[in-house]
């Protein structure tokens, strides 16, 4: 892929080093599947930014990482993080500059004791994320598979509007594609659709599965994979399996799986809807999962 085809502001390496205080650890915002992210300040734009730093190793050339930049230059949606610019092929690094979304990740707000998201906010975030997926899957010029939907790839603005980020594993997909797109299976445990473990291909349906896990996490307040100790034995269980097992034992009592912090204050029908839609998206059979447009309709019912 020719770098010249990327019509986007290109920054000098020195300018981004200066903006991030030489990629200071104290300014590190997080680490994703394809690189670390640092907070920076660009004087020429008079704004704070997030700079993703990808070190290009000997095994993978810059060609392996430029797709994230190329994809994002063609995407524009209120629920996707905005791309500002980039710097490539300097000291074997690719630097990608994004808008800074100040209010941390959905993972932080679900599991940090300082804050609390009520069910109304969680539903709104779910719809924001669904809107981003609808755009990627059906509305943009060329359909895109995100391939890494998870809590810490959902950024929240100060008003708690949600933005999907980290397109390091994203790939274009033709509309109506059935065979899927080969992908690197390096996503977080618990989010990967079961068929991907065998096919090693990403599809719209596998994105839907990951989205379903996120919905269940918002409803249940639990990790995608939980470490459980019972009868002196320690083991791991996926959230999807835990929810099905709890509902089976309790006779479909939604309160058995709802986030304990929400049980006394939330509308039971709204909670039930979030769990039912989450389970539908995380159906083990990809052919039985709803498309994202159907998901949105179900969430709005």
C-alpha positions in Angstrom: 0.0 0.0 0.0 1.4 3.4 -1.0 1.6 5.8 1.9 0.9 8.6 -0.5 -2.7 7.4 -0.8 -3.4 8.5 2.8 -4.8 12.0 2.6 -4.2 13.1 6.2 -2.0 15.4 8.2 1.4 14.0 8.7 3.4 15.0 11.8 7.1 14.9 12.3 8.4 12.3 14.8 10.1 15.0 16.8 6.9 17.0 17.2 5.1 14.0 18.6 7.9 13.1 20.9 7.7 16.7 22.3 3.9 16.5 22.5 4.0 13.4 24.6 7.1 14.3 26.8 9.0 11.6 25.1 6.2 9.1 25.6 6.3 9.5 29.3 4.9 6.7 31.4 2.9 9.1 33.5 1.1 10.2 30.3 0.3 6.7 29.2 -3.4 6.2 28.7 -3.5 2.5 28.0 -2.3 -0.4 25.9 -4.2 -2.1 23.1 -3.7 -5.1 20.9 -1.4 -3.2 18.5 0.2 -0.5 20.6 0.4 1.8 23.6 -1.5 5.1 23.8 -0.2 8.4 25.3 -1.7 11.7 26.1 -0.1 14.6 24.3 -0.5 18.3 23.6 -0.1 19.8 20.1 0.8 23.5 20.3 0.0 24.1 16.6 -3.5 22.8 17.0 -3.8 24.0 20.6 -5.4 20.8 21.8 -4.7 17.6 23.7 -4.5 14.4 21.7 -4.1 10.7 22.1 -1.0 9.3 20.3 -0.9 5.6 19.6 2.6 4.3 19.4 3.2 1.1 17.4 6.7 -0.3 17.3 7.1 -2.2 14.0 9.1 -5.4 14.6 11.1 -7.4 12.2 8.3 -9.9 11.7 5.8 -7.3 10.6 6.5 -4.4 8.4 4.7 -1.0 8.4 2.3 -2.6 5.8 0.8 -4.6 8.7 -0.2 -1.4 10.6 -1.1 1.1 7.9 -4.6 -0.4 7.4 -5.8 1.2 10.6 -4.8 4.6 9.3 -6.2 3.9 5.8 -9.5 2.6 7.2 -10.0 5.6 9.6 -9.4 8.2 7.0 -12.6 7.0 5.3 -14.7 6.8 8.4 -16.6 9.7 10.0 -19.3 9.0 12.7 -20.2 10.6 16.0 -19.6 7.3 17.8 -16.2 6.6 16.4 -13.0 8.2 17.7 -11.7 10.9 15.2 -8.3 10.4 13.5 -6.2 13.6 13.4 -3.0 12.6 11.8 0.0 10.2 11.7 3.7 9.7 11.5 5.2 6.6 9.9 8.5 4.9 9.0 10.5 6.8 11.5 12.7 4.6 13.7 10.6 1.6 12.8 7.5 3.2 14.5 4.1 4.1 13.4 2.4 6.9 15.4 -1.3 7.6 15.0 -2.8 10.7 16.4 -6.5 10.8 17.6 -8.8 13.2 19.3 -8.5 12.8 23.1 -11.7 11.4 24.7 -11.3 12.6 28.3 -13.6 10.5 30.4 -11.7 7.2 30.3 -13.1 3.8 29.1 -16.3 1.9 29.7 -14.3 -0.7 31.5 -13.0 1.9 34.0 -16.5 3.2 34.8 -18.1 -0.3 35.1 -15.4 -1.6 37.5 -14.0 1.4 39.3 -15.6 2.0 42.7 -15.3 5.8 42.4 -17.9 6.1 39.6 -21.3 4.5 38.9 -23.3 4.1 35.7 -27.0 3.8 36.2 -29.0 1.6 33.8 -30.2 4.6 31.8 -26.6 5.5 31.0 -25.7 1.9 30.2 -28.6 1.7 27.7 -27.5 4.9 26.1 -23.9 3.7 25.8 -25.2 0.4 24.3 -27.1 2.3 21.6 -24.1 4.5 20.9 -22.0 1.5 20.4 -24.7 -0.2 18.3 -24.9 3.0 16.1 -21.1 2.8 15.5 -21.4 -0.8 14.4 -24.4 -0.1 12.2 -22.3 2.5 10.4 -19.3 0.2 10.1 -21.3 -2.8 8.9 -24.0 -1.3 6.7 -23.7 2.5 6.2 -20.1 3.4 5.3 -18.7 3.3 1.8 -17.1 -0.1 2.4 -18.2 -2.4 5.2 -15.6 -2.7 8.0 -15.1 -5.4 10.6 -13.8 -4.0 13.9 -12.6 -7.4 15.2 -11.8 -6.2 18.7 -15.0 -4.9 20.4 -14.5 -4.9 24.2 -15.0 -2.6 27.2 -11.7 -0.9 27.1 -12.1 0.0 23.4 -15.2 2.0 24.2 -14.3 5.6 25.2 -16.6 7.9 27.0 -16.9 11.7 26.6 -17.7 13.9 29.7 -21.4 13.7 28.9 -21.0 9.9 28.6 -21.5 9.7 24.9 -19.6 6.6 23.7 -17.0 6.3 21.0 -15.6 3.1 19.6 -11.8 3.2 19.2 -8.7 1.0 18.4 -9.0 -0.1 14.8 -5.7 -1.9 14.9 -7.3 -5.3 14.0 -10.1 -3.8 11.8 -10.3 -5.0 8.2 -12.6 -4.1 5.3 -15.3 -6.5 4.3 -17.5 -6.7 1.3 -21.2 -6.3 1.8 -22.9 -9.7 1.8 -19.6 -11.4 2.6 -20.1 -14.9 4.0 -16.7 -16.4 4.1 -15.2 -13.9 6.6 -11.9 -12.2 6.7 -8.7 -13.9 8.1 -7.6 -12.0 11.2 -5.0 -12.3 13.9 -6.8 -13.8 16.9 -5.3 -11.7 19.6 -8.5 -10.2 21.1 -9.2 -10.3 24.8 -10.4 -13.6 26.3 -14.1 -14.0 26.5 -15.0 -11.7 23.6 -14.0 -14.0 20.7 -16.8 -15.8 18.9 -16.5 -19.6 19.3 -16.5 -20.2 15.5 -13.5 -17.9 15.1 -11.3 -20.2 17.2 -11.7 -22.8 14.4 -12.1 -20.8 11.2 -9.7 -18.0 12.2 -11.9 -15.6 10.2 -13.7 -12.5 11.4 -17.2 -11.7 10.2 -20.0 -9.3 11.0 -21.4 -12.1 13.1 -18.3 -12.3 15.2 -18.4 -8.5 15.8 -22.0 -9.0 16.9 -20.9 -11.7 19.4 -18.3 -9.4 20.9 -20.9 -6.7 21.2 -23.3 -9.1 22.9 -20.6 -9.8 25.5 -20.3 -6.1 26.2 -24.1 -5.8 26.6 -24.0 -8.7 29.2 -21.1 -7.0 31.0 -23.1 -3.8 31.3 -26.1 -5.7 32.6 -24.3 -8.0 35.0 -21.3 -5.8 36.0 -18.9 -8.7 35.5 -15.7 -9.4 33.5 -15.9 -11.3 30.2 -14.0 -14.1 31.9 -14.5 -14.6 35.7 -12.2 -16.6 38.0 -14.4 -18.5 40.4 -13.6 -20.6 43.4 -16.1 -23.3 44.5 -15.6 -26.3 46.8 -11.9 -25.5 47.0 -11.5 -25.6 43.3 -10.4 -22.6 41.1 -11.6 -22.3 37.5 -12.4 -19.7 34.8 -15.9 -19.3 33.2 -17.0 -17.1 30.4 -19.6 -14.6 31.2 -21.9 -15.9 28.5 -21.8 -19.4 30.0 -22.3 -18.0 33.5 -25.4 -16.1 32.5 -27.0 -19.1 30.8 -26.2 -21.4 33.8 -27.6 -18.9 36.3 -30.8 -18.4 34.4 -31.2 -22.1 33.9 -30.8 -22.7 37.7 -33.0 -19.8 38.8 -35.8 -20.5 36.3 -35.1 -17.3 34.2 -35.0 -15.0 37.2 -33.2 -11.9 35.8 -32.3 -10.6 39.2 -30.0 -13.6 39.6 -27.6 -12.2 37.0 -28.2 -8.4 37.2 -25.5 -6.1 38.5 -26.1 -6.0 42.3 -25.6 -2.3 42.3 -28.6 -1.9 40.0 -31.0 -4.4 41.4 -32.9 -2.1 43.7 -33.0 0.9 41.4 -33.5 -0.3 37.8 -36.5 -1.1 35.7 -36.7 -4.9 35.5 -38.0 -4.8 32.0 -35.1 -2.7 30.8 -32.6 -5.0 32.5 -34.3 -8.0 31.0 -34.1 -6.4 27.5 -30.4 -5.8 27.9 -29.7 -9.4 28.9 -31.9 -11.0 26.3 -30.4 -8.9 23.5 -26.9 -9.7 24.8 -27.6 -13.4 24.8 -29.1 -13.2 21.3 -26.0 -11.5 20.0 -23.8 -14.1 21.8 -25.7 -17.1 20.4 -23.1 -19.9 19.8 -24.5 -20.3 16.3 -23.5 -17.3 14.2 -26.4 -17.9 11.8 -28.9 -17.2 14.6 -27.4 -13.9 15.7 -29.3 -10.8 14.8 -27.8 -8.2 12.5 -26.9 -4.9 14.1 -30.0 -3.2 12.7 -32.2 -5.8 14.4 -30.2 -5.3 17.6 -30.9 -1.6 17.6 -34.6 -2.2 17.1 -34.6 -4.7 20.0 -32.8 -2.3 22.3 -35.3 0.5 21.5 -38.5 -1.7 22.1 
